[in-house]
Amino acid sequence: MHAALAVGLFVLASAACGQSQPRRSFEAIAPLVEGEIAAGNIPGAVVVIGNRDGILYHRAFGYRSVEPERTPMTEATLFDLASLTKVIATTMAVMQLAEEGRLSLDQRVAALWPRFGSSGKAAITVRELLTHESGLRPGFDPVRLAPGYAAAVQQLVDEHVSTIPGTRYRYSDLNFLVLGELVRRVSGLSLDEYVRRNVFAPLGMKDTSFLLSRTQRERAAPTEMRSGRWLSGEVHDPIASRIGGVAGHAGLFSTAHDLAIFARMLLHEGSVGGATILRPETVRTMTSEASHADPVVRRGLGWELADDDPSSDLARLGPRAYGHTGFTGTSLWIEPDAGVFVVLLTSRLHPHGTGTVKPLRTRLAQEVAAIFSSYPVATGLDVLEGERFAPLAGLRVGLITNHTGRDRFGRRTIDLLQRARDVRLAALFAPEHGIDGAADSAVDATTDRATGLRVYSLYGANLRPTDAMLDGLDALVFDIQDAGTRFYTYITTMAYAMEAAARRGIAFYVLDRPNPIDATTVQGPVMDEALRSFTGYFPLPIRHGMTVGELAALFNGERRIGADLHVIGMHGYRRTAWYDDTRLPWIAPSPNLRTLAETALYPGVALLEGANLSVGRGTPTPFELVGAPWIDAELLTARLRERHIAGVQFHSAHFTPTSDVFAGEACHGVRITLADRDALDAPELGVEIAAAIWSLHPAQFRIERTLGMLGSRAVLAELRSGSDPLGIRSGWQPAIDRFAAVRARYLRYDATAFQATSH
């Protein structure tokens, strides 16, 4: 998934200040910029590099203008940001309004602006505008557009979709023109006034504005000549210019200093200098993968994300880098794992419209990556690779893996073992969802295209490796990313394979990986032994707080499996870390756990899956939705809000799943927004939702079907009797305490230090 990691930016935090620190000086940056100026690609530039604490490098180069006269560039020069407007102004406004519940990302635009729903646009959602999957064409023909903002609004109403919404990625300025108008309609303020009051003024971004003052225009870098005069402090984009200079897609001006403030706010997940602009979970959601129509394109909400192309500038910075560029020669890049940002501002169109900033962007990305280079947590695979696969030397190996089996450079475990000296990779085994992690039904045996090896299915006719599958093998290796929840089938597949290996006298190796929702928190009812199944191998709490390697040791010891077990432990891992703290690239462990936020909600919302409820499968946000055709959304939302459940917020929701439960039927219920993941007790959340639905709709809700995921007959009985969920949660604590004593015998990693206690 992330071949680009080979040149990625991985920075370990400084012990002194928790910040990324340069590994070499910034001396090479000036020659890069000066070389591009000498080549005539740009007249000048301003570069800022910084971290969460502040600016590390800030310098102006060359000239602000070369015609009609040469004017030196200064650090205070204002630039036409062009499409950076989309993320710095419009996306921020939309996300704030979504936080406040004044709009919903999955709300149809026509619900907020009824006239917009004409001409095939009725199904377009706010989210699809942000991800450029709305089906609208790229832009208007400025020659055919009448002047004035009202004319543009009418043109948006008259606009037809060119493709079915949600089915294709197509970068479009029209998407953000629509979003700018939505900000006006929902907030009652024009876009420029809204962001001035709610984003720029609170942050102290004094030089960031759509319409510049006279003194600000005197500091602006000109772009091209239009109608016999230089555009200096006036927007270059012809559509934004046509409608008065304020548009959702372009028109914003700023300085490198102001953009550094903005970048630091994002690195601090929504707050800086005493001002809070967004909640941390909103920043994480906004900058995580949100696009689904094109498997090649990775977009957040508004933001561009690092992709699989190692030549892309963002990918050079790191697997979770995000940013945006502007047509005029501007860019902002942020690498959250390293805590580093890069601002590059040029006016490449000056004076003749023929300049280019692409070579400088690429070389700057390479240099910044080199300046801050280091490494993240090393998984068991990374450790094994560092040992040149010595523990497997001379063995004929079967590998149980899927799409999550990757090293820190994005290379598949399959390919690494295939090429390893003295190791013979002889067979592959796939768990639920298959070797590619995309199947949502039973998995058939296949052949791996790259190696030609047989891929045996462990989620079909066979849930366990058969003797025939294991014939001739010396060892089984397990390398799959777990989700940290009791009822995730990957860990049962591991246990079944351990049993099969023990029966045959085959060694079993587990390449350990992080628990994505931390390996300290233990929550939820402990499963009844009598309810043991493929989704519950051992009496674990719902949230077990262990890594997959630790679980393997626990299963082996407590079930007396007798496997010849070898756990290849991680280096640099602390068990308090959430996945995004590890600086490893996020790879969705299964098709419906697309983000870390969904994975955090999963131990609660998935409790409801067995019943006649939709948990959002078949929508863009599984496990963030709960609903059914028979639920009163407003009543359920009000009931849940009354409960003051820590860590989450609720909004009424209306959605139509395209697959799974209630496919094609309109469902009503709640959208769950993760506000504070550390405060959330996810299993309690699931019980709270079940109790609320049971109290409101006892005739319709098949609550008894939740038993398989709850794993506790006592909890189900209390729910049916109407017991208070807080009392139910208190009731499962003694069993957790007993489990904790067992769990403690198998823990490998310290809670605070980046060091495994055993190897």
Protein Blocks (a to p, Z undefined) as FASTA:
>chain_A
ZZmlmmcccddddfklopacdfbdfklmmmmmmmmmmnopagbdcdddddfklcfbdcde
hjfbfbfbdcdddfkbccdekjmmmmmmmmmmmmmmmmnopacfklcfklmmmmlmgghi
lmpcfklmmnopnopafbdcfklpcghjklmmmmmmmpccfbdehiaccddfklmmmmmm
mmmmmnopafklmmmmmmmmmnopakgcfbdcfklmmmpccfbdeehiacehiafblklm
mnnopafkboiacdfklmmmmmmmmmnoopaehiafbdfklmmmmmmcfbfkbmkbccde
hiacddfblkbmklmnomkbccdddfkopacdddfknopacdddddfkbmnlpacfklmm
mmmmmmmmmmmgccddddfklmmmmnoommmgoiacdddddfklccfkopafklmmmmpg
hiacfbdcddehijnopaccdcdddddfklopacddfbbfblbdcfklmgoiabdcdddd
dehiaklcklmmmmmmmmmmmmnopacdddddddfkopkbcgdjdddfklgcfklmbacd
fblopafklmmmmmmmmnonopacdddddehiafkbcfklnopacddfbfklmbfklmmm
mmmmmmmmmmccdehiaiabghiaccdfkbcfklmmmmmmmnopghiacdddddddfbhj
hihiacdddddddfblmlpcfklmmmmmmmmmmmmmmmlmcfklmmmmnopaklmmmmmn
opafklmmmmmmmmmmmmmmmmmmmcfbdfkbgcdfbZZ
